Amino acid sequence: MSTKHYVLFIGASASLSSDLTSLAGRIANSKIIAPAMGKKLTGVNKQSVHTAVEALFTLMAADGTQLETARFTLWAYGPPAPGQLQILWDTFGRSAWIEFVPVDLMHKDGPTRIFIERRLKAVLSLMHVVSLAVYSERKTSPLPLPLRNFRSDVSDELRLFWYRNLDQAGLKTTIERLYQKFRQRRVDGQKKYEDDRNNIFEPAGDSVCHGQPHPIGVGPEQFIAGRFRFGVSLFKGFHYEVSAAKHQTLRSTFTDGSLNQRNMTPERRKYINIFPNDHLLPAK
């Protein structure tokens, strides 16, 4: 079975939304999501991003195929203004592979569609490189890390638009550099990694990943972030078993996928499971 590909366009006009649906017939096994926005809400803005989240979440939930691998690319005219880019990145920066259509194609529906279709071939080859690091090499790679809770220079870089303008060779070089920085955090040569707060993150074995691609019970953004990392599938149920390096119990404050703070000191837990989308289990 070919890999499903969710193609999401942010801030489409009504006419572009209609035009982009024809891509479904030319991109293998694709789902095109391009919510039509009113004239004052086209482009990247808080409302268009929120509408896109809801549309993608609704489609993914209805598909009912969350155990399958998939791809997720996000498209918008840009780059947008810094504030607008921040809204986009805060929502989709961990989950999507983000591409920008040149601003001079705005209001040109046909050329916009053609640009996306032509660009996709190169994008998919880049995403294959990312998939190796996110999925196949997840136990030694920094790319699936819970970026809010693994405090380090590696996760600081991954929170930025780190892959923008990279070709395949540049992408491989950048990922290898991130691997090298991450390897410096290995604990005693094991597949365990220590962050700046002296917490140990141990990638979970396949047998304890419980057959789910993401934790349930979280909102749309967390659902999507639990399914994808930089546009490629996360391994179903993959998480980290987190413990303290210098204490018997955890003493840090962690941030969950909904940005709630959880102080672990009073709980006196020896470990907690943290998923790539920062979902914390067991619950408090």
DRENMI-542896 format. One record per residue (C-alpha): x, y, z. Coordinates in Angstrom, 1 decimal. Layout:
N
    east   north      up
       X       Y       Z
...
This chain:
284
    east   north      up
     0.0     0.0     0.0
     1.4     3.4    -0.9
     1.9     5.9     1.8
    -1.0     8.3     2.4
    -0.1    12.0     1.9
    -2.0    14.8     3.6
    -1.5    18.0     1.6
    -2.7    21.1     3.6
    -2.9    24.6     2.2
    -3.3    27.5     4.7
    -5.4    30.5     3.8
    -6.7    29.6     0.4
    -9.3    31.7    -1.4
   -12.5    30.1    -2.5
   -11.3    29.7    -6.1
    -7.8    28.3    -5.1
    -9.5    25.9    -2.7
   -11.5    24.5    -5.5
    -8.6    24.4    -7.9
    -6.3    22.6    -5.5
    -8.7    19.7    -5.2
    -7.6    18.5    -8.6
    -4.2    17.7    -7.2
    -5.8    14.6    -5.6
    -5.9    13.0    -9.0
    -2.2    13.7    -9.7
    -0.6    13.0    -6.3
    -0.6     9.4    -5.4
    -2.8     8.4    -2.4
    -3.2    12.1    -1.4
    -5.7    13.9     0.7
    -6.0    17.6    -0.2
    -7.1    19.9     2.5
    -7.5    23.6     1.5
   -10.2    25.3     3.6
   -11.6    28.3     1.7
   -11.3    31.5     3.6
   -13.0    34.9     3.1
   -11.1    37.6     1.3
   -10.0    39.3     4.5
    -8.7    36.0     5.9
    -6.7    34.6     3.0
    -3.0    33.9     3.7
    -1.5    33.0     7.1
    -3.3    34.4    10.1
    -4.6    33.2    13.4
    -8.0    32.2    11.9
    -6.8    30.5     8.8
    -4.3    28.4    10.8
    -7.0    27.5    13.3
    -9.4    26.5    10.5
    -6.7    24.4     8.9
    -6.0    22.5    12.2
    -9.7    21.7    12.6
   -10.0    20.6     9.0
    -7.0    18.3     9.1
    -7.9    16.8    12.5
   -11.4    16.1    11.3
   -10.2    14.3     8.2
    -7.5    12.3    10.0
    -9.9    11.2    12.7
   -12.5    10.2    10.1
    -9.8     8.2     8.1
    -9.4     5.8    11.0
    -6.0     4.6     9.7
    -3.7     5.9    12.4
    -1.6     2.8    12.5
    -0.4     3.3     8.9
     2.6     5.4     7.9
     1.7     8.7     6.2
     3.2    12.0     5.1
     2.1    15.6     5.9
     3.1    18.6     3.9
     1.9    22.2     4.6
     1.8    24.9     2.0
     1.2    28.7     2.3
     2.2    31.8     0.5
     5.3    33.3     2.0
     7.3    33.6     3.9
     4.7    35.6     5.9
     5.4    38.4     8.3
     7.3    37.4    11.4
     4.3    37.4    13.7
     2.3    35.3    11.2
     5.2    32.9    10.7
     5.3    32.5    14.5
     1.6    31.5    14.6
     2.2    29.0    11.8
     5.3    27.6    13.5
     3.8    27.4    16.9
     1.0    25.3    15.5
     2.7    23.1    12.9
     6.4    23.5    13.4
     6.9    20.1    15.0
     4.4    18.1    12.9
     4.5    19.4     9.3
     7.0    19.7     6.6
     6.4    23.3     5.7
     6.9    24.8     2.2
     6.2    28.3     1.0
     4.7    29.2    -2.4
     6.3    32.4    -3.8
     4.2    35.5    -2.9
     4.2    36.6    -6.5
     1.9    33.7    -7.3
    -0.8    34.9    -4.9
    -4.2    35.2    -6.7
    -2.8    33.0    -9.5
    -4.6    29.7    -8.8
    -3.3    27.7   -11.7
     0.4    28.6   -11.3
     0.1    28.0    -7.5
    -1.2    24.5    -8.1
     1.5    23.8   -10.7
     4.2    25.1    -8.3
     3.1    22.7    -5.6
     2.9    19.7    -7.9
     6.3    20.3    -9.3
     7.9    21.1    -6.0
     6.5    17.9    -4.4
     9.0    15.6    -6.1
    12.0    17.2    -4.5
    10.1    17.6    -1.2
     9.3    13.8    -1.0
    13.0    12.9    -1.5
    13.9    15.3     1.4
    11.2    13.8     3.6
    12.6    10.3     2.9
    15.8    11.4     4.6
    13.9    12.8     7.5
    11.8     9.6     7.9
    15.0     7.5     8.4
    15.9     9.7    11.4
    12.3    10.0    12.8
    11.1     6.5    12.3
    13.8     3.9    11.4
    16.5     5.4    13.7
    14.3     6.7    16.4
    16.2     5.2    19.3
    19.4     7.0    18.4
    18.1    10.1    16.7
    17.3    13.5    18.2
    14.5    14.3    15.7
    11.6    12.6    17.6
    12.5    14.2    20.9
     9.7    15.9    23.0
    11.0    19.4    22.2
     9.4    21.2    25.1
    10.9    18.8    27.7
    14.3    17.7    26.5
    16.3    20.8    27.3
    19.3    21.1    25.1
    21.0    22.9    22.3
    19.8    20.2    20.0
    16.1    20.7    20.8
    16.6    24.5    20.7
    17.7    24.1    17.0
    15.0    21.7    16.1
    12.4    24.2    17.4
    13.6    26.6    14.6
    12.9    26.3    10.9
    16.0    24.2    10.7
    15.5    22.5     7.3
    14.5    25.6     5.3
    16.3    26.0     1.9
    18.2    22.7     2.3
    18.8    20.4    -0.6
    19.2    16.7     0.0
    23.0    16.9     0.6
    22.6    19.8     2.9
    19.8    18.1     4.8
    21.9    15.0     5.4
    24.8    17.1     6.6
    22.6    19.1     9.0
    21.0    15.9    10.4
    24.4    14.3    10.9
    25.6    17.4    12.8
    22.5    17.1    15.0
    23.2    13.4    15.6
    26.8    14.3    16.6
    25.6    16.8    19.2
    23.0    14.3    20.5
    25.6    11.5    20.8
    27.5    13.7    23.2
    24.6    13.3    25.6
    24.7     9.5    25.7
    24.9     8.0    29.1
    27.6     5.4    29.6
    27.5     4.3    25.9
    23.8     3.3    26.3
    20.8     4.4    24.3
    20.0     6.9    27.1
    20.4    10.6    26.8
    20.9    13.3    29.5
    19.5    16.8    29.0
    20.5    20.1    30.6
    18.3    19.5    33.7
    20.0    16.1    34.4
    17.0    14.1    33.3
    17.6    10.8    31.5
    15.6    10.1    28.4
    15.6     6.4    27.4
    13.8     5.5    24.1
    11.1     2.9    24.8
    11.5    -0.6    23.3
     9.1    -1.6    20.6
     7.3    -4.1    22.9
     6.1    -1.3    25.2
     4.9     1.1    22.5
     1.3    -0.3    23.0
     0.3    -0.2    19.4
    -0.9     3.4    19.2
     0.7     6.1    17.1
    -0.2     8.9    19.6
    -1.7     9.3    23.0
    -5.4     9.8    23.0
    -7.3    12.4    24.9
    -5.5    15.5    23.6
    -6.7    18.3    21.4
    -6.3    18.6    17.6
    -2.8    20.1    17.6
    -1.5    17.5    20.0
    -3.2    14.7    18.0
    -1.4    15.9    14.8
     1.9    16.3    16.6
     1.6    12.8    18.0
     1.1    11.5    14.5
     3.8    13.4    12.6
     7.2    14.9    13.1
     8.5    17.2    10.4
     6.0    15.7     8.0
     6.7    12.0     8.4
     5.1     9.4    10.6
     6.3     8.7    14.1
     6.5     5.1    15.2
     3.3     4.0    16.7
     3.4     4.6    20.5
     7.0     5.6    20.6
     7.9     7.5    23.8
    10.8     8.1    26.2
    11.0     6.7    29.8
    12.3     9.7    31.7
    14.1     9.5    35.1
    16.4    11.7    37.1
    20.2    11.3    36.8
    21.1    12.5    40.3
    18.0    11.7    42.4
    15.8     8.7    43.1
    12.7    10.6    42.0
    12.0    13.2    39.3
    12.3    16.8    40.5
    11.8    18.8    37.3
     8.7    20.6    36.0
     7.5    19.3    32.7
     5.2    20.9    30.1
     2.5    18.8    28.5
     1.2    19.1    25.0
    -1.5    21.6    26.1
     1.3    23.8    27.7
     0.2    22.9    31.3
     3.1    22.8    33.8
     3.5    19.7    35.9
     5.9    19.8    38.9
     7.1    16.3    39.5
     8.7    16.9    42.9
     5.6    16.3    45.0
     4.6    13.2    43.0
     7.9    11.4    44.0
     7.8     9.4    40.8
    10.9     7.5    39.7
    10.0     7.9    36.0
     7.4     9.2    33.6
     6.7     8.4    30.0
     6.9    11.4    27.6
     5.8    11.2    24.0
     7.2    13.2    21.1
     4.2    15.5    21.3
     5.0    16.1    25.1
     2.0    14.0    26.3
     2.8    12.8    29.8
     1.8     9.4    31.1
     0.8     8.4    33.6
    -1.5    11.3    34.2
    -1.3    13.1    37.4
